[in-house]
Amino acid sequence: MAYTISHSRRLRSTPFTRGVEAAGVTSYTVYNRMLLPTVFESVEFDYRHLKQHVQVWDVSVERQIELNGPDASRLMQLLTPRDLSKMQSDQCFYVPITDEDGKMLNDPVAIKHDDTRWWVSIADSDLLLWIKGLAVGKGLDVRVSEPDVSPLAVQGPKADDLMERVFGDLVRDIRFFRYKRLAFGDTSFIVARSGYSKQGGFEIYVEGSEHGMPLWDALFAAGKDLNVRPGCPNLIERIEGGLLSYGNDMTMDNSPLECGLGKFCKPAEGNDHIGHAAMTRELAEGSARQIRAISIPGAPLVPARAAWPLMRDGVRVGQVTSAAWSPDFDTNVAIGMVDAGHWEDGTELTVHTPEGERNAQVREKFWI
């Protein structure tokens, strides 16, 4: 059954929508009240192309929340258990954001301009309201707003070649999760070596919607011989790489420790992170469940649209939250939340899918 999306002011287009639609997008989802492409040719065709060539992704849905003012750094540290005290002004940090109970509100990338100005590049949630409320409640001298900034990603093994043609050879000097401000025409953008794939690439933070299509057109003109195509975050590739999706693989019911994000939860001494007490308790007591890679052998399954129960000896011990057929690994790859005592590598479980029961095996590591 085919569906259409009804447009209104509540559902915003992006600075790149005209280019995305001209390129033949075949499927969208709604993310932060904006359009996010999910398929162009097919999920499998887009997957194969991403691994071999280079794609340009409209990820404007990764909205920025700007913290600007004398207390910007204090507010930023209140939001996350990750120690930001030694973060440099050209760094991007992956930062779990938690509430007072230590539960996940979002898992954005934070970009530090300087001690008084930050961007928080968010996943799908109303995090702006939480940050505003925290700033007001704490009486902090900081302005919290959503600037006109729309990320465009360039991902794939040929990403460096394409980006050098548009931004110059300085792009090759950008280290992982670092950024440089690089010229484009009569303006400049922050360009970070980051992105929501394991294939390598960049995210360009386009300031000013009017610059969206000129940049889009420049990238495609420069990359014709590189087989550049439009793309989007790919379900198969992200599961193979263990890239978690907020709202799918983790929600407000989960803590960062349950999501395997413990290495990002080491607060500085004296840090008054809002969820510090709850996280300290969990560290002492241990997590009740954790994210794991799950292999489901057999014929290809339809991607999960709801959680699939994971069972052992007739007892539910977790759930599969994302799943897809992997052509490269010849199995259904999945991400699951598994209860303590059942998450060891090689543990055999049963998963209840819409197509019936299947055997499933817990894996210690993801595929890529």
PyMOL commands that set and color helices and strands:
alter all, ss='L'
color gray80, all
select helices_A, chain A and resi 17-22+43-52+72-79+127-137+159-167+169-173+209-222+224-226+235-240+262-264+276-285
alter helices_A, ss='H'
color red, helices_A
select strands_A, chain A and resi 27-31+34-39+54-58+64-68+92-94+97-98+104-106+109-114+117-121+143-145+149-155+179-184+187-192+201-207+228-231+289-296+308-312+315-326+331-339+348-353+356-363
alter strands_A, ss='S'
color yellow, strands_A
deselect
rebuild
show_as cartoon
